[in-house]
Amino acid sequence: MIVLDTATRRELSSSAYNERRAECDAAARALGVATLRDVSLDRLEAEASRLSPIVARRARHVVTENARTLAVAEALAVNDLERVGAAMRESQASLRADFEVSTPALDAMVAIAARDAGCVGARMTGAGFGGCAVALVRRDAVASFTRNVATAYELETHRTPALYVCDAADGASCARA
């Protein structure tokens, strides 16, 4: 996993982050659920006419993102990286079109990463409106990927990115005596 810093910063207080949250809350209320995780895509599609078009798009992103997250967990359990990559691409498309939290710099970074032969998948990360993307990259392609993506991104955007190669770990734990 490689974190791709676009060298752009976000200001959540001045962004539409709170607006997205309110739109999702409105969708949940209109559908009679506490949170959108309790709504299936079939139900959302059947009842979308009860929502404004914008609120329906926001809800569609959340509902499909929840489904993608579960699918990625299943794919990782069987080491199906192609399925993980496909979910990452679908996620980025939804973040850009339905949730509208991507930016030109994030879109450029993800597109550049996705063009590299070593990239399995890429998407923006975090709350959006600037910041970072992540890419899942084949281990044998990390050196060429980081070099190629950094160069192409700088040429396209005139910004110098920072790329951070990360390895998965178990995370924090407590040992009992």
Secondary structure as GFF3:
##gff-version 3
##sequence-region A 1 177
A	DSSP	beta_strand	2	5	.	.	.	ID=ss1
A	DSSP	alpha_helix	17	31	.	.	.	ID=ss2
A	DSSP	three_ten_helix	36	38	.	.	.	ID=ss3
A	DSSP	alpha_helix	41	47	.	.	.	ID=ss4
A	DSSP	three_ten_helix	48	50	.	.	.	ID=ss5
A	DSSP	alpha_helix	53	77	.	.	.	ID=ss6
A	DSSP	alpha_helix	81	97	.	.	.	ID=ss7
A	DSSP	alpha_helix	104	115	.	.	.	ID=ss8
A	DSSP	beta_strand	119	124	.	.	.	ID=ss9
A	DSSP	beta_strand	132	137	.	.	.	ID=ss10
A	DSSP	three_ten_helix	139	141	.	.	.	ID=ss11
A	DSSP	alpha_helix	142	157	.	.	.	ID=ss12
A	DSSP	beta_strand	162	165	.	.	.	ID=ss13
###
